[in-house]
Amino acid sequence: LLACCLGLVACRSSRSRTMRGLSSSAATGGKLEVDPEYPGTAVERLRSIHHRVRSELTPTALSADWEEVRRRLLWAGGLRDLPDVAPGRGCTVHSFNDDNHCDLTPMLGDVAHNENDGRIEGIAVGNRLGP
């Protein structure tokens, strides 16, 4: 799980370099930004995540009690800790708590409910990719 945390923080450098080539929605006249490599990415949300990661997820913050670190990771991703909500209704108790729920992917609304059709190895066919 620590690798997941470090991976989220590491994304700020490698992915940020890729993101620099994209224009902002303000500069594009309010048009939706599209990441040419990952067109289903919610670019504006991703930039906000990068900002929160850079500003708040310090090595000290990532060295705190795991539940506090997990809540900070959720916050950085624009999510809330909702442990008492039913699964499928926004429950986040599993987020960052196992090796299957360690990614944070800001997806556009029109692709968030897509299901794996078998093209993504290691994820069950029919498994929803988004919320």
N, C-alpha and C positions, 0 to 999 in steps of 0.2 A: 504494500500500500504506500510505503514511503516513496517507492519509485513512481507511483501515480502522481503523488504530490509534486515530486521533483520534475516530473514530465510536464505538469501544468505550468510550473514556473519556467521550465526550459522553453516552453512554447513562446514565451514572450520575446526571446531573441530570434530563434529561427523563423517562426511564423511571422513575426513583426517585419522581418526583412521582406517577405513575400507581400505582406499587406501594404507596404509603402508604395508599391506600384499601382495600387488601386486609387481611384479618385473618390473623394467624399461625396455624399449625396447632395450637400450644399453646392459643391462645385459642379455637379452634374444636373443641376436644375431640379433637384428633388427626385430624380430617377433612382431606382433601386440599384445599389452597387452589386455587381456580380463578380465573384472570385472565379477567374477563368479555369483554375485547376479544380476547385470544388464549388460548382455553381449553386448547390443547395445551401451554402453557408449564409447565415445572417451576418453580413459583414459589419454592419453598424454595431450589433450586439457584441461581435467578436472584438472589435476595437475597445468597447467599454470593458470587456473582460480583461483584455491586456492591460488597460489602464489600472484597474483594480488590483491585478496581480502585481504589477510593478510598484504600486503605491503602498500596498498593505501586506503582501505575503513575503515578509522578510524571513531570513533563516531563524531568527528568534521566534517569530510567530508560528513557523512550521515546526518548532521544537516543543510547543506547548502540549497539554493533554490532548489525546487523539480526538475526543469529541469536540473540543474547541477548534482544533485544526480543521476537522471535517466541516463544521459550521462555517468557518472562514472560507473554505474552498467553495462551498455552496454559495456563500455571499459573493465571492469573486465571480462566480458564474451567473449571477443574477437570480439565484434560486433561494428559497427559504427552507429552513429546517422544519419539516412538517411530519414529525414522527407519529402523530395520532390520526392521520388521514388514511383512509382505506387505500390499499394498493390499487393502482389504476386511476386514482382520483387525485394524485399529487403527492403521495407518500414518498418521502425522501430518505427514510431510515436505511435503505440499502445503498444509497449513493456513497461511493468511495469506501464502502465497507467490505468489498470482496474484489477478486480479480476479474469479475465480469461487469462490474458497475463502476469503473474507474476512469471513464472518459467524460469530458464535458464538451458537447458539440452544439454550438448555437445554429440551429437549423431554421430555414425559412418556413413559414406556416404552410406553404403549399407542398412541402415535401416531408414535414414532420410526422405525418401519419402513414408514410409509406411503410411497407413491410419488406423484410428480406425475401427476395425471390430465389435465393440460392447463389447469387453472385458474390456474397460476402462470406468467405470461408470462416468457419468457427462460430457462426451465429445461426441458430435454428431457422429453418425456412418458415416464413410466416411471422417471425418475431418482429414486432413493431420497432422501427428505428428511432422514433421520437417518443413524445409523451404518451 
